[in-house]
Amino acid sequence: MKKILVLLLALVMVMSLAACGKKDDDKNDNKNETTPAVEDKIDFSKSEGVMTYAQYDAANVDDPVTVETFVQDKQSWWDNKATIYTQDNEGAYFIYEMQCSEADYAKLVKGQKIRVKGFKADFQGEKEIADATFEILDGNYVAPATDVTNLLGTDDLVKYQNRYAEFKGMTVAASKDADGNDVAFLYKWNGSGEDGDDLYFNVELNGSVYTFTVESYLCGKDTEVYKAVKELKVGDKVDLTGYLYWYDTVNPHIISVTAAK
């Protein structure tokens, strides 16, 4: 009788432990479901006198502008001037030749929050901030790539200017070299350059052709993307990511290229 009672007690304990384990699992599951997205934890609030992206976008060329934004990439530095790509949760800002010491340039790491004061400029349709100064602030944000594939060829595409973007399922289209031959890429826009210069290549989607660029100051000849573009063949299907730069029309600065998934 005692043996039976002991077995019954043991069985009850096992079932109780199993039930507790199940409750703990349920709690963990619920916790995972309600954990806010990373972006929700970032303080995107603006300081007094700082523009929202909508206010910046509405500003006229040559108007003074002040924005708070996050470094996404650095194109170049020389003569105490830095050219960088930045973005927040509302939009993106290309900052051209901002006053910057070499020591401060090293502090402009990916994701770093900064306050930028300058003047809105327009270079061949590319909206940028020129004659700028900056301050480093507390905060970090790395923007995810926005898929703009379906916006190619539409008036809405320009609304995403300068953002980190991705283009999926593009087909490499032929460019003409200096001798009139079909090639997959050119050194410089007209093929007059050499290894180490900007790479220009055409991609096609739904019957329309677009010119994309590997900006050599941003991604030089020793980078993976530069090497990958040099290996492209006309007809290759590729996925691309880069910054939605503009030059009269869309002309993204590409930082990665992979075979289309």
C-alpha positions, 0 to 999 in steps of 0.5 A, spaced: 500 500 500 505 504 501 509 503 495 502 504 491 502 511 495 509 513 493 508 511 486 502 516 486 505 522 489 511 521 485 506 521 479 503 527 481 510 531 482 512 529 475 505 532 472 506 538 476 513 540 474 511 538 467 505 543 468 510 549 470 515 547 465 509 549 460 507 555 463 514 558 463 515 556 456 508 560 454 511 566 458 517 565 454 513 565 447 508 571 449 515 575 451 518 573 444 511 575 441 510 582 444 518 584 444 518 591 440 522 591 434 529 594 434 527 601 431 521 602 436 527 602 442 530 608 438 529 615 440 527 619 433 525 625 437 527 631 434 531 637 438 528 644 438 529 647 431 531 641 428 527 639 422 522 633 420 524 630 414 517 633 411 520 640 413 527 638 410 523 636 403 519 642 403 525 647 404 527 651 397 534 650 395 539 655 398 534 655 405 538 653 411 536 646 414 538 643 420 537 635 421 538 630 426 540 623 422 544 617 423 550 615 419 549 609 414 556 610 410 562 614 408 564 616 401 570 620 402 574 625 406 579 630 404 581 637 405 577 637 412 571 635 408 567 629 408 561 626 404 556 621 407 550 618 406 545 618 412 538 616 414 533 616 419 526 613 420 523 618 416 528 619 410 535 620 408 540 625 407 546 626 402 551 630 406 556 633 401 563 636 403 561 637 410 566 640 414 570 635 418 577 634 421 580 627 419 579 625 427 572 627 427 571 623 420 573 617 424 568 618 429 563 617 424 561 610 424 555 606 421 549 608 425 552 614 429 547 620 430 549 627 428 546 633 428 547 637 421 547 644 419 547 647 412 544 649 406 539 645 401 542 644 395 540 641 388 545 637 383 542 635 377 536 633 381 540 630 387 537 633 393 543 634 398 546 638 404 552 643 402 556 647 406 555 643 412 557 643 420 555 637 424 555 635 432 556 628 434 550 626 439 548 620 443 544 615 439 545 609 434 541 607 428 542 602 422 537 603 417 534 596 413 534 596 406 527 598 403 525 594 397 524 599 391 524 594 385 516 595 384 517 603 384 522 603 378 519 607 373 514 611 377 514 618 380 514 615 387 521 613 386 524 620 388 520 620 394 526 615 397 532 619 394 538 617 398 535 611 402 539 605 403 535 601 398 534 594 394 533 592 387 531 585 386 531 580 380 534 585 375 537 583 369 544 585 366 543 589 360 548 591 355 552 597 355 556 600 349 564 601 350 568 606 346 569 601 340 561 600 340 561 593 343 556 590 347 559 589 354 556 588 361 560 594 365 564 601 363 569 604 366 566 611 367 560 613 364 562 613 357 567 607 358 573 612 357 576 610 364 580 604 367 580 600 373 579 603 379 574 609 376 567 608 377 563 602 374 557 604 370 552 598 368 545 597 365 540 593 368 533 592 365 526 591 369 519 590 365 522 592 359 526 599 362 533 600 362 536 603 368 544 605 369 547 603 376 554 605 379 559 603 383 562 609 386 569 608 386 570 613 392 565 609 396 567 602 394 574 602 391 577 596 386 579 592 392 571 591 395 567 585 393 562 589 390 567 592 385 570 585 383 563 582 383 560 588 377 567 586 373 565 579 373 557 580 370 555 578 364 549 581 360 543 577 361 545 575 369 539 576 374 542 580 380 539 583 386 542 589 388 543 594 394 545 601 395 544 608 396 538 611 392 542 617 389 540 621 383 543 624 377 538 627 372 534 620 373 535 615 378 542 613 379 543 608 385 550 608 388 551 600 389 554 597 395 553 589 394 551 585 388 549 577 388 545 572 384 538 573 384 534 569 389 
